[in-house]
Structure formats: structure tokens, C-alpha cells
Amino acid sequence: DELVVHADMPGVGGENIDIHFEAGELLLHGRVKDRAPEHAKPLAREYGVGDFYRVFTISEEVDAEKISAEYRNGVLTLRLPKLEAAKPRKIQVVAK
């Protein structure tokens, strides 16, 4: 009934996520801001600072109007519902 995408986005605030879906392409863009004060020098970093993006080609026919996104604890969950015409269906065989 739907495609589900889980994207780990550590260090990204929900307000720093952009999602676009057009012509079968899903674009995820996140911005990670440096949280350390300017005068501090970190001993180690788990991940980098800056922008990143991913582009996915979606082969299924998706109902773009019903796409939903939720961001919780560093994980983005996207739900891309399929159009009714693209959902699998069982064909009834009539025997004569």
C-alpha cells in the first residue's frame, strides 16, 4: 500500500530538513549546524558539520498529495502511499 523510507539524520534539526518529490524523484536535504562554541576545540566528532542530500528514484506510482514525513530522535520517516491504480490486486478467474 505504501513505500516507507527511514533516514538517519543525526545532528539535523527538524526545521533544517527539506523534502521534495517531483517526477518520480525524492530529494532529501539536511543542514547540520556546528553546536560547539567558536572558542572550543572538540576532542572527537561522531559526524561532520554541513549540508548533505540524497536523491532517490521512485519507480512505483506514488500519490504525491498524501506523502507524510515525521522526524523523531534523529530519524526521518517518510510514508509514500501508492496510487490506487498502482496497488497490486487479485484477478478473479471465471471458469465456464
N, C-alpha and C positions, 0 to 999 in steps of 0.2 A: 504493500500500500504506500510505502514511503521509503526514501533513502535517508539515512541518518549519518551525519558527519560529526565526529568528535575531534576537536583540535586542541592540543595542549598549547596554551599561550601564557607561559609564566612571565610575571612582571608586567603584563599588559593590563591597564585599567579598562573597564567596560566602555568608558567614554572614548577610548583610543582604538576602538575596533571599527573598521569599515567593511561592509559586506555588500557585494554587488552580484547580481545574477542577470545575465543577458546573453541571448543567442546560444544557450547551452553551455556557457562558461560561468563558473562560480569563482569569484575573486575574494580572497580573504586578505585584509591588510591590517597589521597591528603596529602600534608605536610603543616602544619601551623607553621610558624616561629614566635618566640616572637618578637614583634615590639617595646617593651618598652626597654629603656636603662637599663643596668645592675644595676645601682645605684638607679633607680626609683622603687617605690613600688606602684602598681596600687591600687586605691580605690575599683574598681569593674571590673569584666570581663564579657563580653557577652558570650564568648565561650572559650574553652580551647586551649592550645598550644600542638602541637604534630601531629603524624600521625593518619590517620583513613582510613578505607577501607570498601567497601561494595561489596558483590558478589551477582549477580542475575542470576538465571537460566532462560534462554530464551527458551520457548517452541516452538516458531514459527521458521520456517526456514528463517534465515537471510543471506543476501548477504554480507559477511564479507568484501569484497573488496570495497563496497560502503558506509560503515559506516562513518559518519561525526560527528565532535564534534565542538562546539562553546562555548566559555566561555566569559560571559559579566556580569559585575556588581555582581559578586559573585554567578552567576547561570551558571551551565554547562548544555548545551542542546545537547543531543545525538540523532541522527537520524539513525535508523537501518532499511534500506529498506528490504522488504521481497523478496525472490526469486520468479521469475515468477510462478514456479510450486506451491508455497505455497499461492499465492493470490487467493481469492475466485473468482469463475466465475459462470455465469449463464449457465445452461444446457438447450439447446433448445429441446423441445419435438416435435417429428414428429407424427402427427395423421394421421392414414390411414383409 
